[in-house]
């Protein structure tokens, strides 16, 4: 086990990548995007910035789906992580997520889709940690645009921190 890895978690950008994301994630070792990029350019900009993992979401087109899987499963410092865009939530997981969890329960399940910031333990699945960073874009019913940061060290996800990017609003329209 080595030094703690700093992780930035984002989801549901829907075609808008706030420049403050780069400041918020500047000290991160990796960035994870839990789907609904909305534009392949967002994948590329994040991947150019830091080591990057992502899954496609329901609004993502073939360009994003060629770069990212529907489900990403990986391990960092002894922590087994599964990321899927449409995962549901504790007690109401999507069919696909529930089947994957039952087959092999991860330590951490990272999802997007709901635009609802939520972090909790699910004791029904060995105390699995459920993490949804909310939504970082302007599209959707959320009120505040949010990100999460955490550390992974010594086989644990710890030190979760919320970053608020500001209220959801209308995107500025281009002027000819």
C-alpha positions as CSV (number, residue, x, y, z in Angstrom):
1,X,0.0,0.0,0.0
2,X,1.4,3.4,-1.0
3,X,0.6,7.0,-0.6
4,X,-3.0,8.2,-0.8
5,X,-4.3,8.8,-4.3
6,X,-6.5,11.8,-4.7
7,X,-9.5,11.2,-6.9
8,X,-11.9,13.6,-8.6
9,X,-15.4,12.3,-9.3
10,X,-17.8,14.0,-11.8
11,X,-20.9,13.1,-13.7
12,X,-23.7,14.4,-16.0
13,X,-21.8,17.3,-17.6
14,X,-24.3,17.1,-20.5
15,X,-22.0,19.0,-22.9
16,X,-20.8,21.6,-20.4
17,X,-17.4,21.4,-18.6
18,X,-17.1,24.2,-16.1
19,X,-13.5,25.6,-16.2
20,X,-13.5,25.4,-12.4
21,X,-13.4,21.6,-12.7
22,X,-9.7,22.0,-13.7
23,X,-9.0,24.1,-10.6
24,X,-10.9,21.7,-8.3
25,X,-9.2,18.6,-9.7
26,X,-5.7,20.2,-10.1
27,X,-4.2,18.1,-7.2
28,X,-6.0,14.9,-8.3
29,X,-4.1,11.8,-9.4
30,X,-7.1,10.5,-11.4
31,X,-10.5,11.8,-12.5
32,X,-13.6,9.5,-12.9
33,X,-16.6,10.5,-15.0
34,X,-19.8,8.5,-14.3
35,X,-21.4,9.2,-17.7
36,X,-23.5,11.6,-19.7
37,X,-20.5,13.5,-21.0
38,X,-22.7,15.0,-23.7
39,X,-19.7,15.7,-26.0
40,X,-16.6,13.7,-26.8
41,X,-14.6,16.9,-26.4
42,X,-15.2,16.6,-22.6
43,X,-13.7,13.1,-22.6
44,X,-10.7,14.4,-24.4
45,X,-10.2,17.5,-22.3
46,X,-10.3,15.6,-19.0
47,X,-8.1,12.8,-20.4
48,X,-5.5,15.4,-21.5
49,X,-5.6,17.0,-18.0
50,X,-5.2,13.9,-15.8
51,X,-5.3,10.2,-15.9
52,X,-8.9,9.5,-16.5
53,X,-11.6,6.8,-16.4
54,X,-15.2,7.1,-17.6
55,X,-18.3,5.2,-18.6
56,X,-20.8,6.3,-21.2
57,X,-24.3,7.5,-20.2
58,X,-27.6,7.3,-21.9
59,X,-27.3,10.6,-23.7
60,X,-23.8,9.8,-25.1
61,X,-23.4,9.1,-28.8
62,X,-21.2,6.5,-30.6
63,X,-18.2,8.8,-30.4
64,X,-18.2,8.6,-26.6
65,X,-19.2,4.9,-26.5
66,X,-16.2,4.0,-28.6
67,X,-13.9,5.6,-26.0
68,X,-15.6,4.4,-22.8
69,X,-17.5,1.2,-21.7
70,X,-20.9,1.0,-20.1
71,X,-19.4,-0.5,-17.0
72,X,-15.8,0.0,-15.7
73,X,-14.4,-2.3,-13.0
74,X,-11.0,-1.6,-11.5
75,X,-9.0,-1.7,-8.3
76,X,-6.9,1.0,-6.7
77,X,-4.8,0.3,-3.6
78,X,-7.0,-2.7,-2.6
79,X,-10.3,-0.9,-3.2
80,X,-12.6,-2.6,-5.8
81,X,-14.5,0.0,-7.7
82,X,-17.4,-0.4,-10.2
83,X,-18.7,2.5,-12.2
84,X,-21.9,2.5,-14.2
85,X,-24.0,5.5,-15.3
86,X,-27.5,4.1,-14.6
87,X,-27.0,2.4,-11.3
88,X,-30.0,3.4,-9.4
89,X,-29.6,3.9,-5.7
90,X,-29.4,1.8,-2.5
91,X,-32.6,-0.2,-2.3
92,X,-33.5,0.6,-5.9
93,X,-30.6,-0.4,-8.1
94,X,-31.1,-0.7,-11.8
95,X,-31.4,-4.3,-13.0
96,X,-28.0,-4.3,-14.6
97,X,-26.3,-2.8,-11.5
98,X,-28.1,-5.2,-9.1
99,X,-27.0,-8.2,-11.2
100,X,-23.4,-7.1,-11.3
101,X,-23.4,-6.3,-7.6
102,X,-24.8,-9.7,-6.7
103,X,-22.3,-11.4,-9.0
104,X,-19.4,-9.7,-7.4
105,X,-20.0,-6.9,-4.9
106,X,-17.5,-4.1,-5.2
107,X,-16.2,-2.0,-2.3
108,X,-17.5,1.2,-4.0
109,X,-20.2,1.7,-6.6
110,X,-20.0,5.0,-8.5
111,X,-23.0,6.0,-10.5
112,X,-24.5,9.1,-12.2
113,X,-27.8,9.6,-14.1
114,X,-30.1,10.8,-11.2
115,X,-28.4,14.2,-10.8
116,X,-28.8,13.6,-7.1
117,X,-25.7,13.9,-4.9
118,X,-25.7,10.8,-2.7
119,X,-23.1,9.0,-0.6
120,X,-24.0,6.2,1.7
121,X,-23.2,2.7,2.8
122,X,-25.4,-0.2,1.7
123,X,-25.3,-2.9,4.4
124,X,-27.3,-5.3,2.2
125,X,-24.2,-5.7,0.1
126,X,-21.4,-6.1,2.6
127,X,-21.3,-2.4,3.5
128,X,-20.6,-1.4,-0.1
129,X,-20.2,2.4,-0.5
130,X,-22.6,4.0,-2.9
131,X,-21.3,7.3,-4.5
132,X,-23.2,9.6,-6.9
133,X,-21.4,12.9,-7.4
134,X,-24.6,14.7,-8.6
135,X,-24.5,16.6,-11.8
136,X,-21.8,19.1,-13.0
137,X,-23.7,20.4,-16.0
138,X,-26.6,22.7,-16.5
139,X,-29.1,20.2,-17.9
140,X,-31.5,18.5,-15.5
141,X,-33.6,19.2,-12.4
142,X,-30.7,19.5,-9.9
143,X,-30.3,22.9,-8.1
144,X,-26.6,22.9,-7.4
145,X,-23.8,21.6,-9.7
146,X,-21.5,19.4,-7.7
147,X,-18.3,17.3,-7.8
148,X,-16.7,15.0,-5.2
149,X,-13.1,14.4,-4.3
150,X,-11.8,11.6,-2.1
151,X,-8.7,9.7,-1.2
152,X,-8.0,6.1,-1.7
153,X,-5.3,4.6,0.6
154,X,-4.7,1.5,2.6
155,X,-7.7,-0.3,1.1
156,X,-10.2,2.4,1.8
157,X,-12.0,5.3,0.2
158,X,-11.9,8.1,2.7
159,X,-11.9,11.9,3.1
160,X,-14.8,12.5,0.7
161,X,-15.3,16.2,0.1
162,X,-18.1,18.0,-1.7
163,X,-17.3,20.8,-4.2
164,X,-20.1,23.1,-5.3
165,X,-19.7,24.7,-8.7
166,X,-22.7,27.0,-8.4
167,X,-26.4,26.8,-9.2
168,X,-27.6,25.2,-12.4
169,X,-28.6,27.8,-14.9
170,X,-29.2,28.3,-18.5
171,X,-26.3,27.9,-20.9
172,X,-25.2,31.1,-22.6
173,X,-26.3,31.0,-26.3
174,X,-23.7,31.8,-29.0
175,X,-24.1,35.2,-30.6
176,X,-23.6,35.4,-34.4
